[in-house]
Amino acid sequence: MQSSSFITVIGVLCFVLIFVYRIQALHIKKIWHLSIQQIIFLILIPGLVFPMIFSYLQSMVRLPRSDTSFFPDGFLVNIILLSMMFSYGGIAIHAVTKMFSGYLKDKNSELAQINKFFHLNFSHNLIYSGIVISSLGITLLEINHVPNDGMTNLGWGIFRGIILGLSFAIFIYYYTRASSNIYRGRWSDLKLFFGVAWIGFSLLLYIIQKFDIGFTEYQLLLPMLLSFSIVAGLSLILVIKKLKNGGLRLDFKKKFGKILKLD
């Protein structure tokens, strides 16, 4: 599979996932105690995406090496596969904890709070961070090799990057807009994910500067850079908004009084 086709398929799948998530009937109807929506996310989508990515990795490593190698192929392939495994683990954790949430009557119990943490904070950080690291690894793997499908169109690359970035932003938005107030996430829950996105964005910028790579030389570079920049920019906007509202002020006496014995 060529890089241009690969990124287009991923973009289409992102919108399919958003569409599936918005169909309320798929959240209600259940099979094996799991909603149809969770089964699609847990079985159908990984069954399509993982073989496609593995096939793409195999075709990529067969290409001639370029002079812009930053990490060895073996390291990148291992990181990509490991990140994909973590993402799938997050999907599985999310599906199981969502199922359990329907059977926990006392939402304030310790067990319910633990289930809520794994259902929201833990699973989503694992899923989103794994996707970002996998995307970064695939992009770096492409940079390691001489492209086989020519120069990318600048406008088309920008369009695909915006689509991917907006897809991420929409999923994050839905994370904070769940129908249940009890299981509604917060922006601040995703600090790990935003940190990983910033690292990926910064690393791509550094590699572009170090090797003087043109944005149109590779099919994945510009779309991934733009999508990372949208996520990083979103986190920056949220931090600025939080600062304006005084939300990042620390009450040292309340938070650290026991340690520093300030009371």
C-alpha positions, 0 to 999 in steps of 0.5 A: 500500500502506498503512503498516500492511500494509507493516510486517506484510508485512515482519514476515512476510518476516523470519520466512520468512527465518529459516525459510529460513536454518534449513533445512539442505538449502537450504544443501547443494543447489546451482544455478550453484555457489550454494546454494538458500538463497543464490539465495533471498536473492540473487534471490527475496527482493529481487525481492519486497521491492524493488518493494514498497518502491518502490511504497510510496515512490511512494504515500507521497510523493503524500500531503499534507505535514505540519508535522513534516518533518525531512528533504526527501522527495527526500533521504530517497528517495535515501538509502533507494534507496542503502541498499537498493543497499548491502544488496543489494551485501552480499547479493551479496558474501556469496553469492559469498564463501560459494561461494569458501569451499568451494573454498579448501582452505587456510583459513589462507592470505592469500586465505582470510582476505581471503575470510573478512573479506568473507564475514563482517564486510564483507558483514553490516555492509553488509546490516544497516546498509543495512536499518536506514538504509532502515527509518529513511528510510522511517519519516522519510518517513512522518512527513513526510506526513499519515497516510492510514490513521488512528491505529495500535493501541498494542498492535499497534504494540508487537507488530510492533516486538518482532517486527522487533527480535527478527528482527534479534536472531535473525539476529545470533545466527545470525551468531555460531553458524555451523556452521563454526568457521572462518566463525563471526562475532563480536559485535564484528564488527558495531560499524558496524551497532550504531552505525548502529542507535544513530544511528537510535534517537537520531534518532527519539527526537529527532524525537519530542521536537522535534515532540511526535509521539504514538506512535500517530499513525503506523503505522511510528514505534512498531514501528521505534522499538521494533525499533531499541531492541531492537538498541541494547539488545542492543549495550549488554548485550554491551558491559556483558558485555564490560566485566565480563569485562575484554574491552575493556581495551587493552594499549597496549604491545602495540597501540600500542608501535610507534607510541609506541615504548613497547618 
